[in-house]
């Protein structure tokens, strides 16, 4: 499940989105100064398809500004390598919040007074960040119902003796270490107290050691879907919206376990390499995506297929914090769907992503 964040979190009130007429006029003034249009990097898969239909194409229709959209793996290392190589840059990039915050510290994105890249949305935070809140997503345990006849847990995910077959996990310590600890019996509320200690980190890697011969790694949402659709894995971690889209469009039967799911935040960032005109167009695009009709259109296109537990009061298409009977805009801080949903700790990962990333890759490479 992805939870839509239609408002930009910031220290003060967000500015009202521009009217269609004002948006067209303001952006069109920049078009002649930016003939290459806007270069956008999204995350591929069903998410990007829904963005194209409900956000990018309508923006192009309204402003005559072309958006060249490319999918990417969302990783900090990919962004760093592109910057170091001098590759033709992206102007606007969608990625998870913690790696975006690291990239912000390294000067790869420009600060934005409305941004959350340094948690400017928190009362005790100082200064603006680089990231502008986009969506919240859920990473769930997904499985092939044709091969597994009951709802598995993360502990079952590790039980290859009782349920033989490969398992899919994201090639990223962020989220994967948390899953390993939950499979080892650590309650979601204790995950980050555990990971704050060397013993806790070692415990997560020891748990991954048990599963290592059976893991198929994925790096993009589309890859997570592909490995379960092809039968390469019996179960996988995956963004819930991607699994739901694949289930609907492919007439497949995948299950999704919402208990102990992971809540993650996606942010937009405007890159340092974007020129002044491109930066202005990018800001107008972000304002456009925040308009209530655009937010609702995206939710209908992408989120409506997810199917969280019937114990929740809102349907997947509802804005976060809404009930099934309201269509009011969502608040900026959604309520988790389950008491044991684990929101990834962006502060922890902004500090630990690079050192734990190096250890994680060394562990994967080790025989």
MOBEL-V86551 format. One line per field, one symbol per residue. ss: DSSP state (H for helix, E for strand, C for the rest). Layout:
ss: ???
This chain:
ss: CEEECCCCCCCCCCCCCCCHHHHHHHHHHHHCCCCCCEEEEECCHHHHHHHHHHHHHHHHHHHCCCEEEEECCCCHHHHHHHHHHCCCCCCEEEEEHHHHHHHHHCCCECCCCCCCCCCCCCCCCCCCCCEEEEEEEEEEEEEECCCCCCCCCHHHHHCCCCCCCCEEEECCHHHHHHHHHHHCCCCHHHHHHHHCCHHHHHHHHHHHHHHHHHEEEECCHHHHHHHHHCCCCCEEEEEHHHHHHHHHHCCCCEEEEEEEEEEEEEEEEEECCCCHHHHHHHHHHHHHHHCHHHHHHHHHHHHCCCCCCCCCCCCCCCCCCCCCCCCCCCCCCCCCCCCCCEECCHHHHHHHHHHHHHHHHHHHHCC
